[in-house]
Each structure stands twice: as C-alpha cells, then as structure tokens.
C-alpha cells in the first residue's frame, strides 16, 4: 500500500444512512487488517452510534463531519482519503459537490447511483479534471450496475479470446428477490421531478447512448426499447420491463465506448425481467410492467405522489435483516457474436440485491480502488466498474461468494 500522505485509505461518506450502515458493517468484517477507514456524515453523534454497533474491527475507526452543502468540509474530507465512497442520495440533489471535491483532490470515488442525469452532469463537470489529477470516478458500483457491466465485460473478453468477433445481439434477463429502500424511491422521485422542471431532459434520458464519451462517434445500431410490454420468448418464458434497464444499459454502452468499442461497434444490448413460464409467468409479467408504469406516472402528479409517500418506504429505511438474508439475484446474459457463435454469462449472488448484495459490491469496489491500484487498468476520469476495475473486481466478487462465469453455447 503506497504512502501518499493521505490520512485514510478509505472514507465512507453517508455512513449513517441505510446502505451506508450496511457498507460500514461489511468493511468492518472484510477489510484487511490495517486498512485505514473513517466514517463520515453530517452528525458526529449519529456516527458514534453507528460505529458502536459495528463488528469489533470497526469500533475504533475515525469519524469525520462533512456536509454536501459545505464545500470546505468536502474538500478537507476528499483531501484526507485515497478513496471516498458515498451512499448519499439522491445523487442529483446531493452528489455533484462530492464528485467535484474528489476530482480536484485526485481522490478515487465510488457511488451507488442509478441516475442517468446525475452521471451525465458528473461527466461534463468532472471528467477532464479527474484525468488531470489521476482520480478514478466510478459510478454505479452496486446492483446498479455491476452485474450488468461485468457480465458484458467478460463476454467481450471471451469472444475476443476465441476470435469470434464483436458482440452483436446481447440480452440480459434478471430474476431476483428483494425489497426497496426509501433512498431508491427518493432517487426515482428526484428524476421524475427533474423531468417535470425541464422537459428537454427527456431527450437525454431517452437516448440509449446518453452516457457515451463521444456521442457523435457512436454507431447507428438500433437498441432495444427500455420500457417493454410483457413478451414471451422463443423457449416459452415471459419477460417484463426491468426497472434498472434505462440506467444499466447506458453504463454498459459507456464501458464499450471507453474501451474503443472493444465489445463490438454493432452491439445491441437490452435488459428485461424474467417472470417464469405459463399463465403464472404471463400474469406476473403483466403485473410488473403495469406496476412500474403506474408508479412512475403517479410520481408525476402531486396528489398521487403524496399518496405514494404515505405507503412507500421513507428515505433512510429499507428491508429488515431477515428479508435481506432471504434475498438473491441471478442475471443471465445471452450473446451472439459477429461470426454467429453464442455465449452465456451468469452473474448471481445471495442476499437482497439492492442492499445485502450491494454492500458486497460497493465494499469490494472501494477496497479495489484503495488497495489494488497497481493492478487496475491505467485509466482516470469518469469511469464505469468494468473500465475502472475490470478483472480485479471480478476476482474480488468471486472470492466474496458471487458468481461470474461465461460459457459457450
């Protein structure tokens, strides 16, 4: 571990929030002995309470007070750490000052965002600065969007190694058991409100290459629609709209472009939710699609939004421990290459995908950035999990018990 004069190897900003607490507990159990970790947030009292409830290894961690509205406190926090990982959302509301502080300080950064507009703004404001300072700014380091991003990364590498040409038709089918936290709901609400305030942003959100580093250079390849009606596949499975597809697909396409379209310039990539077979699968698919459309529509109108606020989880809350332990995720990604060969990638793990499994993904991402710098790809700027950490993160997640594998079909 290089001694670069920083006080901490890793700072968890937002440690008092729901996912922040899960992340802190994961790091206390899994960070190597001697890793210098601090917890940060607005309230020292709340930080002390969180620290007292951690596994033994975390009970002597330092505490730092910082607020996203206080530029000086963020600058000091970013300057003290090699890596800052933040769970403070909605990111469009609170995240940009944090990214900017890290970019200026040359501090590596990781978050859990699933917000296209936030990532687009962060790229425009911080990418050039981070390239100058050497900071790796890595968005989407949780269930949004590590399984998607790493699965396609592995498919692209396998196809290239086999001389099969670039990826052409790629589709992910997600199945999972898990709950929603108030933070996730708040992020959805924030994006709906942003689109209401500035309808022109709909063009950004609707652009399949919205996060491309060079939009004009993107090939004119038709991409699957993000919002899909229930569909029956050739093998009899029913699928529905996947709530994370409008974000995950943009991250995967950005990864492709950042690597000079290494997966294939003509790659078509989409994601859907798997719902099973037969009448039960059909009803499930219809219910998921209708529920997603209904929730987003209800958020757009004050009366129905107020009603949703009464029944949906509040910010800072989420599934209980038993529910988190019962959760799981499995993503199957089928790909056909330019020469007609077919491959399948599988990403899977135990624990509620948005919380228990996400704590693993974000924790291992933060540790990779803090401890594996000499093994990471030689890149800086606004990155994705695949382009910032690639095979190193795959190895870490496999060691942590998650599945990432590719097979020829």
C-alpha positions in Angstrom: 0.0 0.0 0.0 1.6 3.3 -1.1 2.2 6.0 1.4 0.8 9.1 -0.4 0.4 11.3 2.6 -3.3 10.7 3.0 -4.7 10.1 6.4 -7.2 7.4 5.3 -7.2 4.7 2.7 -11.0 4.8 2.6 -13.8 7.1 3.8 -17.4 6.0 3.9 -19.5 9.2 3.4 -23.1 8.7 4.4 -22.3 6.1 6.9 -25.5 6.9 8.9 -27.8 6.1 6.0 -29.4 2.7 5.4 -26.9 1.4 2.8 -24.1 3.3 4.5 -24.6 1.3 7.7 -24.6 -2.0 5.7 -21.4 -1.0 3.9 -19.6 0.0 7.1 -20.5 -3.4 8.6 -19.3 -5.2 5.6 -16.0 -3.4 5.6 -15.5 -4.0 9.3 -15.7 -7.7 8.7 -13.8 -7.9 5.4 -11.3 -5.1 5.0 -7.7 -6.3 5.5 -6.2 -5.6 8.9 -4.5 -2.2 8.9 -6.8 -0.6 6.3 -7.3 3.0 7.5 -11.0 3.6 7.3 -13.1 6.6 8.5 -16.9 7.1 8.7 -18.2 10.5 7.6 -21.5 12.3 7.7 -23.3 15.4 9.0 -23.8 14.3 12.6 -21.0 13.2 14.8 -23.5 11.8 17.4 -25.1 9.6 14.8 -21.7 8.5 13.5 -20.7 7.5 17.0 -23.9 5.4 17.4 -23.3 3.6 14.1 -19.6 3.0 15.0 -20.6 1.5 18.3 -22.8 -1.1 16.6 -20.1 -2.3 14.2 -18.2 -5.5 14.4 -15.1 -5.1 16.6 -12.7 -4.2 13.9 -14.7 -1.0 13.1 -15.2 0.3 16.6 -12.0 2.4 16.6 -12.4 4.0 13.2 -12.1 7.7 12.9 -15.1 9.9 12.5 -15.3 12.9 10.2 -18.1 15.6 9.9 -18.9 16.8 6.4 -21.9 18.2 4.6 -22.6 18.3 0.9 -23.6 21.9 1.3 -20.3 22.9 2.8 -17.6 23.0 0.1 -14.8 23.4 2.6 -15.7 20.3 4.6 -16.0 18.2 1.5 -12.6 19.5 0.2 -11.0 18.6 3.5 -12.7 15.2 3.5 -11.7 14.3 0.0 -8.1 15.5 0.6 -7.7 13.2 3.6 -8.6 10.0 1.7 -7.2 7.8 -1.1 -10.8 6.7 -1.8 -14.2 8.2 -0.9 -17.2 6.1 -1.3 -20.6 7.8 -0.9 -24.1 6.4 -0.3 -25.7 9.9 0.0 -28.5 10.3 -2.5 -30.5 11.2 -4.4 -27.2 11.9 -6.2 -28.6 14.6 -8.5 -29.6 16.5 -5.3 -26.5 15.9 -3.1 -23.8 14.2 -5.2 -22.2 16.7 -7.6 -20.2 18.6 -4.9 -18.8 15.3 -3.6 -17.7 14.2 -7.1 -16.2 17.6 -7.8 -14.2 17.6 -4.5 -12.8 14.2 -5.3 -11.9 15.1 -8.9 -10.0 18.2 -7.7 -8.2 16.3 -4.9 -7.2 13.4 -7.0 -9.2 11.1 -4.8 -10.7 7.9 -6.2 -14.5 7.9 -5.8 -17.3 5.3 -5.9 -21.1 5.6 -5.6 -24.3 3.7 -6.0 -26.2 6.0 -8.4 -28.8 4.8 -10.8 -29.5 8.3 -12.1 -28.7 9.0 -15.8 -28.9 12.8 -15.4 -26.6 12.8 -12.5 -23.9 10.7 -14.2 -24.2 12.9 -17.3 -23.7 16.1 -15.3 -20.8 14.5 -13.4 -19.1 13.5 -16.6 -19.4 17.0 -18.0 -18.2 18.8 -14.9 -15.5 16.4 -13.6 -14.1 14.0 -16.3 -11.4 16.4 -17.6 -10.4 17.5 -14.1 -10.1 13.9 -12.8 -8.0 12.9 -15.8 -5.5 15.7 -14.9 -5.4 14.7 -11.2 -5.5 10.9 -11.7 -8.8 10.3 -9.9 -10.9 7.4 -10.8 -14.5 8.5 -10.5 -16.6 5.3 -10.6 -20.4 5.4 -10.8 -22.9 2.6 -10.4 -21.0 0.3 -8.0 -23.9 -1.7 -6.7 -26.7 -3.8 -8.2 -27.0 -0.8 -10.4 -24.9 -1.7 -12.5 -22.1 -4.1 -11.6 -23.7 -7.4 -12.6 -24.7 -6.0 -16.0 -21.4 -4.2 -16.6 -19.1 -7.1 -15.5 -21.1 -9.7 -17.4 -20.8 -7.9 -20.7 -17.2 -7.2 -20.0 -16.5 -10.9 -19.5 -18.5 -11.8 -22.6 -16.5 -9.3 -24.7 -13.2 -10.7 -23.4 -14.2 -14.3 -24.1 -15.4 -13.6 -27.6 -12.2 -11.7 -28.4 -10.0 -14.5 -26.9 -11.9 -17.0 -29.1 -11.6 -14.9 -32.2 -15.4 -14.8 -32.5 -15.6 -11.2 -33.5 -17.5 -8.5 -31.6 -20.7 -9.0 -29.7 -23.8 -8.4 -31.8 -27.1 -9.3 -30.1 -26.9 -9.3 -26.3 -29.8 -9.5 -23.8 -29.8 -9.8 -20.0 -32.7 -11.5 -18.2 -32.8 -10.6 -14.5 -34.5 -12.6 -11.7 -34.3 -11.6 -8.1 -35.9 -11.5 -4.7 -35.5 -8.2 -2.8 -37.1 -5.1 -1.4 -36.9 -1.3 -2.0 -35.4 1.3 0.3 -36.6 4.8 0.8 -33.4 6.0 -0.9 -34.2 4.2 -4.1 -37.7 5.6 -4.1 -36.3 9.1 -3.4 -34.0 8.8 -6.4 -36.8 7.8 -8.7 -38.9 10.7 -7.4 -36.0 13.2 -7.9 -35.5 12.2 -11.5 -39.3 12.5 -12.3 -39.3 15.9 -10.7 -36.2 17.0 -12.8 -38.0 15.9 -16.0 -41.1 17.9 -15.0 -39.0 21.0 -14.4 -37.1 20.7 -17.6 -38.9 18.6 -20.2 -35.9 18.9 -22.6 -34.1 16.4 -20.3 -36.3 13.7 -21.6 -34.2 13.6 -24.7 -31.1 12.8 -22.6 -32.9 10.2 -20.5 -34.3 8.6 -23.6 -31.1 8.5 -25.6 -29.6 4.9 -25.4 -26.1 6.5 -25.7 -26.7 9.2 -23.1 -23.5 8.4 -21.2 -21.3 8.0 -24.3 -17.9 9.8 -24.1 -18.4 10.7 -27.7 -22.0 10.6 -28.8 -21.2 11.6 -32.4 -18.9 8.6 -32.8 -21.5 6.0 -31.7 -22.6 3.6 -34.4 -26.1 3.8 -35.7 -27.1 0.5 -34.2 -30.7 0.0 -33.2 -31.0 -0.6 -29.5 -33.9 -2.4 -27.7 -36.5 -0.3 -26.1 -36.0 0.1 -22.3 -39.7 0.0 -21.4 -41.2 -3.2 -22.9 -44.6 -4.8 -22.7 -44.8 -8.4 -21.5 -43.1 -10.6 -24.0 -42.9 -14.4 -24.5 -39.5 -15.7 -25.6 -39.0 -18.5 -28.1 -38.5 -21.0 -25.3 -41.7 -20.1 -23.5 -40.5 -17.7 -20.8 -42.4 -14.5 -20.1 -40.4 -11.2 -19.5 -41.4 -7.8 -18.4 -39.9 -4.3 -18.1 -36.8 -4.2 -15.9 -36.8 -1.0 -13.7 -33.0 -0.7 -13.9 -32.6 -1.2 -17.7 -32.8 2.5 -18.6 -29.7 3.1 -16.5 -27.7 -0.2 -16.7 -27.8 -0.3 -20.5 -26.2 3.2 -20.7 -23.5 2.2 -18.3 -22.7 -0.9 -20.4 -22.6 1.1 -23.6 -20.3 3.7 -21.9 -18.0 0.9 -20.9 -17.9 -0.3 -24.6 -17.1 3.2 -25.9 -14.5 3.9 -23.2 -12.6 0.8 -24.5 -12.8 1.9 -28.1 -15.9 -0.3 -28.7 -14.0 -3.4 -27.7 -17.2 -5.4 -27.3 -18.2 -4.6 -30.9 -19.3 -1.4 -32.6 -22.5 -3.0 -33.7 -23.5 -4.4 -30.3 -27.2 -4.3 -29.5 -27.8 -4.6 -25.7 -31.1 -4.8 -23.7 -32.3 -5.9 -20.3 -35.6 -7.4 -19.2 -37.0 -9.0 -16.0 -37.7 -12.8 -16.1 -41.1 -13.8 -14.9 -41.4 -17.6 -15.5 -43.5 -19.7 -17.8 -47.1 -20.4 -18.4 -50.1 -18.5 -17.1 -48.4 -17.5 -13.8 -45.5 -16.1 -15.8 -47.8 -14.1 -18.0 -49.7 -12.6 -15.1 -46.5 -11.8 -13.3 -45.1 -10.1 -16.3 -48.2 -8.0 -16.8 -48.3 -7.0 -13.2 -44.7 -5.9 -13.1 -45.0 -3.9 -16.2 -48.2 -2.2 -15.1 -46.9 -1.6 -11.6 -43.7 0.1 -13.0 -45.7 2.4 -15.3 -48.2 3.2 -12.6 -45.6 4.1 -10.0 -43.7 6.4 -12.3 -46.9 8.0 -13.6 -48.2 8.5 -10.0 -44.9 10.2 -9.0 -45.5 12.8 -11.8 -48.7 14.3 -10.2 -48.7 15.9 -6.7 -51.9 14.3 -5.4 -50.9 10.8 -6.3 -47.3 11.5 -5.3 -48.5 12.5 -1.8 -50.4 9.2 -1.6 -47.4 7.2 -2.6 -45.3 9.0 0.0 -47.6 7.5 2.7 -47.2 3.9 1.6 -43.7 3.7 0.2 -40.5 3.4 2.4 -39.2 6.7 3.6 -35.6 7.8 3.0 -33.2 6.1 5.4 -35.2 2.9 5.6 -35.2 -0.4 3.9 -35.8 -4.2 4.2 -35.2 -5.8 7.6 -32.3 -8.2 8.3 -34.4 -11.4 7.7 -35.7 -10.1 4.4 -32.2 -9.1 3.3 -30.9 -12.5 4.1 -33.7 -14.2 2.1 -32.9 -12.2 -1.0 -30.9 -13.2 -4.0 -30.2 -12.2 -7.6 -29.4 -14.0 -10.8 -28.7 -12.4 -14.2 -28.3 -14.5 -17.3 -26.8 -12.7 -20.3 -27.0 -14.3 -23.8 -24.9 -13.0 -26.6 -24.4 -13.8 -30.2 -21.1 -12.7 -31.9 -20.4 -11.4 -35.4 -19.4 -14.9 -36.6 -22.5 -16.5 -35.1 -21.1 -18.1 -32.0 -23.2 -17.9 -28.9 -22.1 -17.4 -25.3 -23.9 -17.0 -21.9 -22.7 -15.1 -18.9 -24.2 -15.6 -15.5 -23.9 -13.2 -12.5 -25.5 -14.3 -9.2 -25.3 -13.9 -5.5 -27.1 -14.3 -2.2 -28.7 -11.6 -0.2 -31.2 -8.8 -1.1 -29.7 -7.5 -4.3 -30.2 -3.8 -3.6 -28.8 -4.0 -0.1 -27.0 -7.1 1.2 -25.5 -7.9 -2.1 -24.9 -4.3 -3.0 -23.0 -3.8 0.2 -20.6 -6.6 -1.0 -20.3 -5.0 -4.5 -19.7 -1.5 -3.2 -17.4 -2.7 -0.4 -15.2 -4.7 -2.8 -15.2 -1.8 -5.3 -14.0 0.5 -2.6 -11.3 -1.9 -1.5 -10.1 -2.5 -5.1 -9.7 1.3 -5.6 -7.9 1.7 -2.3 -5.7 -1.4 -2.2 -5.2 -2.7 -5.8 -4.1 0.4 -7.6 -1.1 -1.2 -9.2 -3.3 -4.0 -10.7 -6.1 -1.7 -12.0 -6.4 -0.5 -15.6 -4.4 2.6 -16.3 -7.3 5.0 -16.6 -8.6 8.1 -14.8 -11.6 10.3 -15.2 -15.3 9.4 -15.2 -15.4 5.6 -15.4 -17.6 2.6 -15.0 -16.9 -0.5 -12.8 -15.7 -2.5 -15.8 -13.4 0.2 -17.1 -12.0 1.2 -13.7 -11.6 -2.2 -12.1 -12.4 -4.9 -14.7 -10.9 -8.3 -13.9 -9.7 -7.2 -10.4 -13.2 -6.6 -9.3 -14.5 -9.8 -10.9 -11.9 -11.7 -8.8 -12.8 -9.9 -5.6 -16.5 -10.6 -6.1 -15.9 -14.3 -6.8 -13.9 -14.5 -3.6 -16.7 -12.8 -1.8 -19.1 -15.6 -2.9 -20.7 -14.1 -6.0 -20.8 -15.9 -9.3 -19.4 -14.5 -12.6 -18.9 -17.0 -15.3 -19.1 -17.3 -19.1 -19.9 -20.5 -21.1 -20.1 -21.2 -24.8 -23.5 -22.4 -26.0 
